[in-house]
Amino acid sequence: MVPLAAITIALAFFSIAPEGLWGKLDAVGYAVCHQLDERSFHVNGQRLPLCARCSGMYLGAVLGVAFLTLTQPRRGGMPPKAVLAVLAAFGLAFAVDGGNSYLYLMKQTWGTRLEFLPNLYIPNNTLRMLTGTGVGLGLATAVFLSFNQTIWREWDNRPILGETRHFLSLLVLGLGMALLVLTEWEAVLYPAAFLSAAGVLLLLTMVYSMLWTILMRQENSYETLAAAWLAILAGLTIALLQIVLIDLFRLALTGTWGGFPLPK
């Protein structure tokens, strides 16, 4: 039944999503992001599928999962306290910048009625991208170690990112990626659009694959990804179902595939 459900949900997604490959990427971002033009990067006048903050978050997640897969493929131990502290700081910076950005948006939207709201600084896409990337690395770490603990029959209980050189390398790669996107070169933004949308599917699929495995009482029963194909396909199917349902709800609510309309 899982393959049949996967085909059905995939057909539903492709039937409701806007036309063209970019439209499909937009439909993925539509389920998780406000997609406001002024808070997004653009390439040839086209807004990326995810805003600057969400682009950083999901690109960071893709980078983090890829890095951890290559350097410590089955580790599931908790990171050292120093690593946790840095990742927590990234989360705090994300929350502060996001809250400040939201207050600024409310003041822009409703004008003098909300002038009393405080702002720490004028928000910008540079900070959105940087703070989003930091949280993306944290999400990748959390989901990756949880996936390893849940899926594999034999997983490595050594601390994830336990070696300082690995953690510093990941931070440097994350910063380099964010700075590269901030150049807004077309050659960078096009692949960033694809990878950020893929990051949404990647994280959701990993989470729902774990949930499926737990519900089926098959934890720690797989040796390879090939052996876990059914759980992973089920996770992807549930991820697509979530995207389709949110897309349909938002489309019915707003009547547009564009950025979330703000009240005047």
C-alpha positions in Angstrom: 0.0 0.0 0.0 2.9 2.4 0.7 4.1 2.6 -3.0 0.5 3.1 -4.1 0.0 5.9 -1.6 3.3 7.4 -2.7 2.2 7.5 -6.4 -1.2 8.9 -5.5 0.2 11.7 -3.3 2.9 12.5 -5.9 0.3 12.8 -8.6 -1.8 15.1 -6.3 1.2 17.3 -5.7 2.1 17.7 -9.3 -1.5 18.3 -10.2 -2.1 21.2 -7.8 1.4 22.8 -8.0 1.9 25.7 -10.4 3.3 24.9 -13.9 6.9 24.3 -14.5 9.8 23.1 -12.4 10.1 26.4 -10.6 6.4 26.2 -9.8 7.0 22.8 -8.2 9.8 24.3 -6.0 7.5 27.2 -5.1 4.8 24.8 -4.1 7.2 23.1 -1.6 8.2 26.4 -0.2 4.6 27.5 -0.1 3.9 24.9 2.6 6.6 26.2 5.1 7.4 29.8 4.3 5.6 33.2 4.0 7.5 33.9 0.7 7.4 37.6 1.1 9.1 39.3 -1.8 11.0 41.9 0.2 12.4 39.2 2.5 13.6 36.9 -0.2 16.4 36.7 -2.7 15.6 37.1 -6.4 17.2 35.7 -9.6 16.2 37.3 -12.9 13.3 39.0 -11.2 12.0 35.6 -9.8 11.7 35.2 -6.1 13.3 32.1 -4.6 10.9 29.4 -3.3 11.9 30.2 0.3 12.6 33.5 2.0 16.1 34.5 3.1 15.7 33.0 6.6 14.1 29.8 5.4 16.6 29.5 2.6 19.4 29.7 5.2 17.7 27.2 7.4 17.1 24.5 4.8 20.3 25.0 3.0 22.1 24.7 6.4 20.1 21.5 7.0 21.2 20.0 3.7 24.8 21.0 4.3 24.7 19.6 7.8 23.2 16.2 6.8 25.6 15.9 3.9 28.6 16.7 6.1 27.6 14.4 8.9 26.9 11.6 6.4 30.3 11.9 5.0 32.3 12.3 8.2 30.4 10.3 10.9 27.7 8.4 9.0 26.0 6.4 11.9 26.9 8.4 15.0 24.0 9.0 17.4 25.6 10.1 20.6 24.8 13.5 22.1 27.2 16.3 21.0 29.7 17.7 23.6 28.3 20.5 25.8 30.4 23.1 24.0 28.8 22.2 20.7 25.3 22.2 22.3 26.0 25.7 23.7 27.0 27.0 20.2 24.0 25.5 18.6 21.7 26.9 21.4 23.3 30.3 20.7 22.4 30.0 17.1 18.8 29.2 18.1 18.7 32.2 20.4 20.0 34.5 17.6 17.4 33.1 15.3 14.6 33.8 17.8 15.8 37.3 18.5 16.3 38.2 14.9 13.0 36.6 13.9 11.1 38.4 16.7 12.6 41.7 15.8 11.9 41.2 12.1 8.2 40.3 12.9 7.7 43.4 15.0 9.2 45.5 12.2 6.8 43.9 9.7 3.8 44.6 11.9 4.8 48.3 12.2 5.2 48.5 8.4 1.9 46.8 7.9 -0.3 48.7 10.4 1.7 51.9 10.6 1.0 54.4 13.3 -1.2 52.0 15.3 1.8 50.0 16.2 4.5 52.6 16.5 4.9 51.8 20.2 6.4 48.4 19.4 10.2 48.3 20.0 12.8 47.3 17.5 16.4 46.4 18.3 17.6 47.2 14.8 16.4 47.3 11.2 16.1 43.7 10.0 17.8 42.6 6.8 18.3 39.6 4.6 21.9 39.2 5.6 21.0 38.5 9.3 18.1 36.4 8.1 20.4 34.2 6.0 23.1 33.9 8.7 20.7 33.1 11.6 18.7 30.7 9.4 21.9 28.9 8.5 22.9 28.5 12.1 19.5 26.9 13.0 19.7 24.7 9.9 23.0 23.2 11.2 21.4 22.6 14.6 18.3 20.9 13.0 20.6 18.7 10.9 22.5 17.6 14.0 19.3 16.8 16.0 17.5 15.0 13.2 20.6 13.1 12.0 21.5 11.7 15.4 17.8 10.8 16.1 17.6 9.1 12.7 20.7 7.0 13.4 19.4 6.0 16.8 16.0 5.0 15.4 16.8 3.3 12.0 20.1 1.4 12.3 20.5 -2.0 13.9 24.0 -1.0 14.9 24.7 2.7 15.4 27.8 4.4 16.6 27.2 5.8 20.1 30.1 8.2 20.0 29.2 11.9 20.3 28.1 13.5 17.1 30.5 16.3 16.2 32.7 15.1 19.0 35.9 16.2 17.3 36.6 19.9 17.4 38.0 19.8 13.8 34.7 18.4 12.5 32.6 21.0 14.3 34.8 23.9 13.2 34.8 22.6 9.6 31.0 22.5 9.6 30.8 26.1 10.9 33.3 27.3 8.3 31.4 25.5 5.5 28.1 27.0 6.8 29.5 30.5 6.9 31.0 30.1 3.5 27.7 28.8 2.0 25.8 31.7 3.6 28.2 34.3 2.3 28.1 32.7 -1.2 24.3 33.0 -1.3 24.5 36.6 0.0 26.5 37.5 -3.1 23.3 36.9 -5.0 25.1 35.5 -8.1 22.8 33.7 -10.5 25.1 30.7 -10.6 24.7 30.4 -6.8 21.0 31.3 -6.4 19.7 28.7 -9.0 21.2 25.7 -7.2 20.3 27.3 -3.9 16.6 27.4 -4.9 16.7 23.6 -5.7 18.7 22.7 -2.6 16.6 24.7 -0.2 13.4 23.1 -1.5 15.1 19.7 -1.3 16.0 20.5 2.3 12.3 20.8 3.2 11.7 17.3 1.8 14.8 15.9 3.3 14.1 16.9 6.9 10.4 16.0 6.7 11.2 12.6 5.1 13.8 11.8 7.8 11.4 12.8 10.6 8.4 10.9 9.2 10.6 7.8 8.4 11.5 7.7 12.1 7.8 8.1 13.0 6.8 5.3 10.6 9.5 3.0 12.0 8.4 3.6 15.6 4.7 3.1 14.7 5.6 -0.2 12.9 7.7 -1.2 15.8 10.7 -1.7 13.6 13.3 0.4 15.4 16.9 -0.5 15.0 16.1 -3.2 12.5 17.9 -2.0 9.3 21.5 -2.5 8.1 21.4 -0.3 5.0 19.3 2.4 3.4 18.3 -0.1 0.8 16.8 -2.3 3.5 15.0 0.7 4.9 13.4 1.7 1.6 9.8 1.2 2.7 10.2 3.3 5.8 11.9 6.0 3.8 9.3 5.9 1.1 6.6 6.1 3.7 8.3 9.1 5.2 8.5 10.8 1.9 4.8 10.1 1.2 3.7 11.6 4.5 6.0 14.6 3.9 4.4 15.2 0.5 0.9 14.7 2.0 1.7 17.4 4.6 2.8 19.7 1.8 -0.2 19.1 -0.3 -2.7 19.6 2.6 -1.0 22.8 3.7 -0.8 24.1 0.1 -4.5 23.5 -0.4 -5.4 25.1 2.9 -3.3 28.2 2.3 -4.5 28.5 -1.3 -8.1 28.3 -0.1 -7.4 30.9 2.6 -5.5 33.4 0.5 -6.5 32.7 -3.1 -3.0 33.1 -4.4 0.2 31.2 -4.9 2.2 34.3 -4.1 3.7 35.5 -0.9 1.4 35.6 2.1 -0.9 38.6 1.6 -0.6 41.2 4.4 -3.6 43.1 5.7 -3.8 46.8 4.7 
